């Protein structure tokens, strides 16, 4: 199974991705056959800061769960309820 096939199951979810030149928390927007679209969250103000396209061959690590990702989801969710 290819990485992009597995990541397709996690579209529209928050995660941490490390690639060849960096690593960020964000939301996986789209998974294509050779790249992914990843929307980065600025952890200081819990807002989306930029959207990047990452070639799937450059992805080194993907963290879908865990305490750090849960913290980001909780903080982002509380920010949404405050803004509404």
LUMTI-495272 format. One record per atom (N, C-alpha, C): atom name; chain; residue in one letter; residue number from 1; x, y, z. Coordinates in steps of 0.02 Angstrom, whole numbers, plus 50000, padded with zeros to 5 digits. Layout:
+------+-------+------+------+-------+-------+-------+
! name ! chain ! resn ! resi !    xx !    yy !    zz !
+------+-------+------+------+-------+-------+-------+
!   CA !     A !    A !  NUM !     X !     Y !     Z !
...
+------+-------+------+------+-------+-------+-------+
END
This chain:
+------+-------+------+------+-------+-------+-------+
! name ! chain ! resn ! resi !    xx !    yy !    zz !
+------+-------+------+------+-------+-------+-------+
!    N !     A !    X !    1 ! 50042 ! 49941 ! 50000 !
!   CA !     A !    X !    1 ! 50000 ! 50000 ! 50000 !
!    C !     A !    X !    1 ! 50044 ! 50062 ! 50000 !
!    N !     A !    X !    2 ! 50027 ! 50110 ! 49958 !
!   CA !     A !    X !    2 ! 50065 ! 50173 ! 49955 !
!    C !     A !    X !    2 ! 50042 ! 50221 ! 50009 !
!    N !     A !    X !    3 ! 50085 ! 50267 ! 50028 !
!   CA !     A !    X !    3 ! 50070 ! 50316 ! 50080 !
!    C !     A !    X !    3 ! 50008 ! 50357 ! 50061 !
!    N !     A !    X !    4 ! 50004 ! 50378 ! 49999 !
!   CA !     A !    X !    4 ! 49947 ! 50419 ! 49978 !
!    C !     A !    X !    4 ! 49881 ! 50380 ! 49983 !
!    N !     A !    X !    5 ! 49883 ! 50315 ! 49972 !
!   CA !     A !    X !    5 ! 49823 ! 50274 ! 49980 !
!    C !     A !    X !    5 ! 49799 ! 50274 ! 50052 !
!    N !     A !    X !    6 ! 49845 ! 50268 ! 50098 !
!   CA !     A !    X !    6 ! 49828 ! 50267 ! 50169 !
!    C !     A !    X !    6 ! 49806 ! 50336 ! 50193 !
!    N !     A !    X !    7 ! 49840 ! 50389 ! 50171 !
!   CA !     A !    X !    7 ! 49822 ! 50457 ! 50191 !
!    C !     A !    X !    7 ! 49754 ! 50478 ! 50166 !
!    N !     A !    X !    8 ! 49731 ! 50449 ! 50111 !
!   CA !     A !    X !    8 ! 49666 ! 50466 ! 50083 !
!    C !     A !    X !    8 ! 49611 ! 50455 ! 50135 !
!    N !     A !    X !    9 ! 49621 ! 50407 ! 50179 !
!   CA !     A !    X !    9 ! 49572 ! 50392 ! 50232 !
!    C !     A !    X !    9 ! 49568 ! 50449 ! 50284 !
!    N !     A !    X !   10 ! 49619 ! 50491 ! 50287 !
!   CA !     A !    X !   10 ! 49623 ! 50542 ! 50339 !
!    C !     A !    X !   10 ! 49614 ! 50613 ! 50312 !
!    N !     A !    X !   11 ! 49586 ! 50620 ! 50252 !
!   CA !     A !    X !   11 ! 49573 ! 50687 ! 50226 !
!    C !     A !    X !   11 ! 49527 ! 50726 ! 50273 !
!    N !     A !    X !   12 ! 49537 ! 50791 ! 50278 !
!   CA !     A !    X !   12 ! 49498 ! 50837 ! 50319 !
!    C !     A !    X !   12 ! 49509 ! 50826 ! 50394 !
!    N !     A !    X !   13 ! 49563 ! 50793 ! 50414 !
!   CA !     A !    X !   13 ! 49578 ! 50784 ! 50485 !
!    C !     A !    X !   13 ! 49643 ! 50820 ! 50503 !
!    N !     A !    X !   14 ! 49648 ! 50836 ! 50568 !
!   CA !     A !    X !   14 ! 49708 ! 50869 ! 50594 !
!    C !     A !    X !   14 ! 49762 ! 50817 ! 50607 !
!    N !     A !    X !   15 ! 49825 ! 50838 ! 50596 !
!   CA !     A !    X !   15 ! 49881 ! 50792 ! 50606 !
!    C !     A !    X !   15 ! 49946 ! 50832 ! 50607 !
!    N !     A !    X !   16 ! 50000 ! 50796 ! 50621 !
!   CA !     A !    X !   16 ! 50067 ! 50824 ! 50616 !
!    C !     A !    X !   16 ! 50102 ! 50788 ! 50558 !
!    N !     A !    X !   17 ! 50132 ! 50826 ! 50513 !
!   CA !     A !    X !   17 ! 50169 ! 50797 ! 50458 !
!    C !     A !    X !   17 ! 50240 ! 50825 ! 50458 !
!    N !     A !    X !   18 ! 50289 ! 50781 ! 50453 !
!   CA !     A !    X !   18 ! 50359 ! 50801 ! 50445 !
!    C !     A !    X !   18 ! 50380 ! 50781 ! 50375 !
!    N !     A !    X !   19 ! 50409 ! 50828 ! 50339 !
!   CA !     A !    X !   19 ! 50434 ! 50814 ! 50272 !
!    C !     A !    X !   19 ! 50507 ! 50834 ! 50268 !
!    N !     A !    X !   20 ! 50537 ! 50828 ! 50210 !
!   CA !     A !    X !   20 ! 50609 ! 50836 ! 50202 !
!    C !     A !    X !   20 ! 50635 ! 50903 ! 50227 !
!    N !     A !    X !   21 ! 50597 ! 50957 ! 50222 !
!   CA !     A !    X !   21 ! 50623 ! 51023 ! 50241 !
!    C !     A !    X !   21 ! 50587 ! 51054 ! 50301 !
!    N !     A !    X !   22 ! 50541 ! 51018 ! 50333 !
!   CA !     A !    X !   22 ! 50506 ! 51047 ! 50390 !
!    C !     A !    X !   22 ! 50455 ! 51000 ! 50419 !
!    N !     A !    X !   23 ! 50416 ! 51026 ! 50464 !
!   CA !     A !    X !   23 ! 50362 ! 50987 ! 50495 !
!    C !     A !    X !   23 ! 50315 ! 51034 ! 50530 !
!    N !     A !    X !   24 ! 50250 ! 51022 ! 50523 !
!   CA !     A !    X !   24 ! 50199 ! 51067 ! 50551 !
!    C !     A !    X !   24 ! 50137 ! 51029 ! 50570 !
!    N !     A !    X !   25 ! 50097 ! 51061 ! 50614 !
!   CA !     A !    X !   25 ! 50030 ! 51037 ! 50629 !
!    C !     A !    X !   25 ! 49983 ! 51070 ! 50578 !
!    N !     A !    X !   26 ! 49930 ! 51034 ! 50560 !
!   CA !     A !    X !   26 ! 49883 ! 51062 ! 50514 !
!    C !     A !    X !   26 ! 49827 ! 51015 ! 50496 !
!    N !     A !    X !   27 ! 49793 ! 51032 ! 50442 !
!   CA !     A !    X !   27 ! 49736 ! 50993 ! 50419 !
!    C !     A !    X !   27 ! 49751 ! 50968 ! 50349 !
!    N !     A !    X !   28 ! 49742 ! 50904 ! 50340 !
!   CA !     A !    X !   28 ! 49753 ! 50873 ! 50275 !
!    C !     A !    X !   28 ! 49692 ! 50887 ! 50232 !
!    N !     A !    X !   29 ! 49700 ! 50928 ! 50180 !
!   CA !     A !    X !   29 ! 49644 ! 50949 ! 50139 !
!    C !     A !    X !   29 ! 49630 ! 50902 ! 50081 !
!    N !     A !    X !   30 ! 49683 ! 50879 ! 50047 !
!   CA !     A !    X !   30 ! 49674 ! 50839 ! 49987 !
!    C !     A !    X !   30 ! 49733 ! 50792 ! 49979 !
!    N !     A !    X !   31 ! 49720 ! 50732 ! 49957 !
!   CA !     A !    X !   31 ! 49773 ! 50684 ! 49942 !
!    C !     A !    X !   31 ! 49767 ! 50665 ! 49869 !
!    N !     A !    X !   32 ! 49818 ! 50682 ! 49830 !
!   CA !     A !    X !   32 ! 49820 ! 50663 ! 49760 !
!    C !     A !    X !   32 ! 49865 ! 50602 ! 49750 !
!    N !     A !    X !   33 ! 49876 ! 50584 ! 49688 !
!   CA !     A !    X !   33 ! 49917 ! 50525 ! 49675 !
!    C !     A !    X !   33 ! 49992 ! 50537 ! 49687 !
!    N !     A !    X !   34 ! 50014 ! 50600 ! 49682 !
!   CA !     A !    X !   34 ! 50085 ! 50614 ! 49692 !
!    C !     A !    X !   34 ! 50099 ! 50672 ! 49740 !
!    N !     A !    X !   35 ! 50048 ! 50704 ! 49767 !
!   CA !     A !    X !   35 ! 50058 ! 50759 ! 49814 !
!    C !     A !    X !   35 ! 49999 ! 50762 ! 49862 !
!    N !     A !    X !   36 ! 50009 ! 50800 ! 49917 !
!   CA !     A !    X !   36 ! 49954 ! 50813 ! 49963 !
!    C !     A !    X !   36 ! 49948 ! 50889 ! 49972 !
!    N !     A !    X !   37 ! 49889 ! 50911 ! 49988 !
!   CA !     A !    X !   37 ! 49876 ! 50982 ! 50004 !
!    C !     A !    X !   37 ! 49866 ! 50985 ! 50080 !
!    N !     A !    X !   38 ! 49907 ! 51024 ! 50113 !
!   CA !     A !    X !   38 ! 49909 ! 51027 ! 50185 !
!    C !     A !    X !   38 ! 49902 ! 51099 ! 50208 !
!    N !     A !    X !   39 ! 49852 ! 51112 ! 50250 !
!   CA !     A !    X !   39 ! 49840 ! 51179 ! 50276 !
!    C !     A !    X !   39 ! 49870 ! 51185 ! 50345 !
!    N !     A !    X !   40 ! 49921 ! 51227 ! 50351 !
!   CA !     A !    X !   40 ! 49960 ! 51233 ! 50413 !
!    C !     A !    X !   40 ! 49924 ! 51278 ! 50463 !
!    N !     A !    X !   41 ! 49926 ! 51257 ! 50527 !
!   CA !     A !    X !   41 ! 49897 ! 51296 ! 50582 !
!    C !     A !    X !   41 ! 49953 ! 51330 ! 50620 !
!    N !     A !    X !   42 ! 49946 ! 51395 ! 50630 !
!   CA !     A !    X !   42 ! 49992 ! 51432 ! 50673 !
!    C !     A !    X !   42 ! 49972 ! 51416 ! 50745 !
!    N !     A !    X !   43 ! 50014 ! 51380 ! 50782 !
!   CA !     A !    X !   43 ! 49996 ! 51356 ! 50849 !
!    C !     A !    X !   43 ! 49993 ! 51413 ! 50900 !
!    N !     A !    X !   44 ! 50019 ! 51471 ! 50884 !
!   CA !     A !    X !   44 ! 50015 ! 51527 ! 50931 !
!    C !     A !    X !   44 ! 49945 ! 51558 ! 50933 !
!    N !     A !    X !   45 ! 49913 ! 51566 ! 50875 !
!   CA !     A !    X !   45 ! 49847 ! 51597 ! 50874 !
!    C !     A !    X !   45 ! 49792 ! 51550 ! 50849 !
!    N !     A !    X !   46 ! 49809 ! 51488 ! 50835 !
!   CA !     A !    X !   46 ! 49762 ! 51437 ! 50812 !
!    C !     A !    X !   46 ! 49722 ! 51457 ! 50750 !
!    N !     A !    X !   47 ! 49757 ! 51488 ! 50703 !
!   CA !     A !    X !   47 ! 49727 ! 51505 ! 50639 !
!    C !     A !    X !   47 ! 49767 ! 51473 ! 50584 !
!    N !     A !    X !   48 ! 49734 ! 51460 ! 50528 !
!   CA !     A !    X !   48 ! 49769 ! 51432 ! 50470 !
!    C !     A !    X !   48 ! 49815 ! 51486 ! 50442 !
!    N !     A !    X !   49 ! 49878 ! 51470 ! 50433 !
!   CA !     A !    X !   49 ! 49926 ! 51520 ! 50411 !
!    C !     A !    X !   49 ! 49942 ! 51514 ! 50337 !
!    N !     A !    X !   50 ! 49945 ! 51453 ! 50310 !
!   CA !     A !    X !   50 ! 49960 ! 51444 ! 50240 !
!    C !     A !    X !   50 ! 49941 ! 51374 ! 50218 !
!    N !     A !    X !   51 ! 49935 ! 51366 ! 50153 !
!   CA !     A !    X !   51 ! 49921 ! 51301 ! 50123 !
!    C !     A !    X !   51 ! 49980 ! 51282 ! 50079 !
!    N !     A !    X !   52 ! 50005 ! 51221 ! 50088 !
!   CA !     A !    X !   52 ! 50062 ! 51200 ! 50050 !
!    C !     A !    X !   52 ! 50046 ! 51134 ! 50014 !
!    N !     A !    X !   53 ! 50082 ! 51122 ! 49960 !
!   CA !     A !    X !   53 ! 50079 ! 51059 ! 49924 !
!    C !     A !    X !   53 ! 50144 ! 51022 ! 49936 !
!    N !     A !    X !   54 ! 50139 ! 50961 ! 49958 !
!   CA !     A !    X !   54 ! 50199 ! 50921 ! 49975 !
!    C !     A !    X !   54 ! 50200 ! 50860 ! 49930 !
!    N !     A !    X !   55 ! 50255 ! 50850 ! 49897 !
!   CA !     A !    X !   55 ! 50264 ! 50789 ! 49857 !
!    C !     A !    X !   55 ! 50265 ! 50729 ! 49904 !
!    N !     A !    X !   56 ! 50227 ! 50678 ! 49889 !
!   CA !     A !    X !   56 ! 50220 ! 50622 ! 49935 !
!    C !     A !    X !   56 ! 50286 ! 50586 ! 49949 !
!    N !     A !    X !   57 ! 50334 ! 50589 ! 49903 !
!   CA !     A !    X !   57 ! 50398 ! 50558 ! 49914 !
!    C !     A !    X !   57 ! 50441 ! 50593 ! 49966 !
!    N !     A !    X !   58 ! 50423 ! 50655 ! 49984 !
!   CA !     A !    X !   58 ! 50461 ! 50694 ! 50033 !
!    C !     A !    X !   58 ! 50435 ! 50686 ! 50104 !
!    N !     A !    X !   59 ! 50378 ! 50654 ! 50113 !
!   CA !     A !    X !   59 ! 50349 ! 50646 ! 50179 !
!    C !     A !    X !   59 ! 50388 ! 50594 ! 50219 !
!    N !     A !    X !   60 ! 50411 ! 50614 ! 50278 !
!   CA !     A !    X !   60 ! 50451 ! 50569 ! 50320 !
!    C !     A !    X !   60 ! 50410 ! 50540 ! 50378 !
!    N !     A !    X !   61 ! 50363 ! 50578 ! 50404 !
!   CA !     A !    X !   61 ! 50326 ! 50556 ! 50464 !
!    C !     A !    X !   61 ! 50256 ! 50587 ! 50463 !
!    N !     A !    X !   62 ! 50207 ! 50548 ! 50484 !
!   CA !     A !    X !   62 ! 50139 ! 50572 ! 50491 !
!    C !     A !    X !   62 ! 50114 ! 50549 ! 50559 !
!    N !     A !    X !   63 ! 50091 ! 50596 ! 50600 !
!   CA !     A !    X !   63 ! 50064 ! 50581 ! 50666 !
!    C !     A !    X !   63 ! 49990 ! 50600 ! 50665 !
!    N !     A !    X !   64 ! 49947 ! 50550 ! 50667 !
!   CA !     A !    X !   64 ! 49875 ! 50561 ! 50661 !
!    C !     A !    X !   64 ! 49843 ! 50568 ! 50729 !
!    N !     A !    X !   65 ! 49868 ! 50535 ! 50780 !
!   CA !     A !    X !   65 ! 49840 ! 50538 ! 50847 !
!    C !     A !    X !   65 ! 49894 ! 50554 ! 50897 !
!    N !     A !    X !   66 ! 49876 ! 50552 ! 50959 !
!   CA !     A !    X !   66 ! 49924 ! 50566 ! 51012 !
!    C !     A !    X !   66 ! 49906 ! 50629 ! 51050 !
!    N !     A !    X !   67 ! 49941 ! 50641 ! 51104 !
!   CA !     A !    X !   67 ! 49925 ! 50697 ! 51147 !
!    C !     A !    X !   67 ! 49936 ! 50765 ! 51114 !
!    N !     A !    X !   68 ! 49988 ! 50773 ! 51075 !
!   CA !     A !    X !   68 ! 50001 ! 50837 ! 51042 !
!    C !     A !    X !   68 ! 49947 ! 50854 ! 50991 !
!    N !     A !    X !   69 ! 49928 ! 50805 ! 50951 !
!   CA !     A !    X !   69 ! 49876 ! 50816 ! 50901 !
!    C !     A !    X !   69 ! 49809 ! 50829 ! 50936 !
!    N !     A !    X !   70 ! 49794 ! 50794 ! 50990 !
!   CA !     A !    X !   70 ! 49733 ! 50804 ! 51028 !
!    C !     A !    X !   70 ! 49731 ! 50875 ! 51057 !
!    N !     A !    X !   71 ! 49788 ! 50900 ! 51080 !
!   CA !     A !    X !   71 ! 49791 ! 50968 ! 51107 !
!    C !     A !    X !   71 ! 49776 ! 51019 ! 51053 !
!    N !     A !    X !   72 ! 49804 ! 51010 ! 50993 !
!   CA !     A !    X !   72 ! 49792 ! 51056 ! 50938 !
!    C !     A !    X !   72 ! 49718 ! 51055 ! 50919 !
!    N !     A !    X !   73 ! 49687 ! 50996 ! 50915 !
!   CA !     A !    X !   73 ! 49616 ! 50991 ! 50898 !
!    C !     A !    X !   73 ! 49574 ! 51026 ! 50951 !
!    N !     A !    X !   74 ! 49590 ! 51015 ! 51015 !
!   CA !     A !    X !   74 ! 49552 ! 51046 ! 51070 !
!    C !     A !    X !   74 ! 49558 ! 51123 ! 51068 !
!    N !     A !    X !   75 ! 49618 ! 51148 ! 51059 !
!   CA !     A !    X !   75 ! 49628 ! 51220 ! 51057 !
!    C !     A !    X !   75 ! 49595 ! 51251 ! 50996 !
!    N !     A !    X !   76 ! 49600 ! 51217 ! 50939 !
!   CA !     A !    X !   76 ! 49568 ! 51243 ! 50879 !
!    C !     A !    X !   76 ! 49492 ! 51242 ! 50887 !
!    N !     A !    X !   77 ! 49464 ! 51191 ! 50917 !
!   CA !     A !    X !   77 ! 49392 ! 51186 ! 50928 !
!    C !     A !    X !   77 ! 49367 ! 51239 ! 50976 !
!    N !     A !    X !   78 ! 49405 ! 51254 ! 51028 !
!   CA !     A !    X !   78 ! 49384 ! 51305 ! 51075 !
!    C !     A !    X !   78 ! 49388 ! 51374 ! 51042 !
!    N !     A !    X !   79 ! 49434 ! 51384 ! 50997 !
!   CA !     A !    X !   79 ! 49439 ! 51448 ! 50960 !
!    C !     A !    X !   79 ! 49378 ! 51457 ! 50916 !
!    N !     A !    X !   80 ! 49353 ! 51404 ! 50885 !
!   CA !     A !    X !   80 ! 49294 ! 51408 ! 50842 !
!    C !     A !    X !   80 ! 49234 ! 51428 ! 50884 !
!    N !     A !    X !   81 ! 49224 ! 51398 ! 50942 !
!   CA !     A !    X !   81 ! 49165 ! 51414 ! 50983 !
!    C !     A !    X !   81 ! 49168 ! 51484 ! 51012 !
!    N !     A !    X !   82 ! 49227 ! 51511 ! 51024 !
!   CA !     A !    X !   82 ! 49234 ! 51579 ! 51049 !
!    C !     A !    X !   82 ! 49216 ! 51629 ! 50994 !
!    N !     A !    X !   83 ! 49239 ! 51615 ! 50933 !
!   CA !     A !    X !   83 ! 49226 ! 51660 ! 50877 !
!    C !     A !    X !   83 ! 49153 ! 51663 ! 50857 !
!    N !     A !    X !   84 ! 49116 ! 51609 ! 50869 !
!   CA !     A !    X !   84 ! 49045 ! 51607 ! 50849 !
!    C !     A !    X !   84 ! 49005 ! 51640 ! 50900 !
+------+-------+------+------+-------+-------+-------+
END
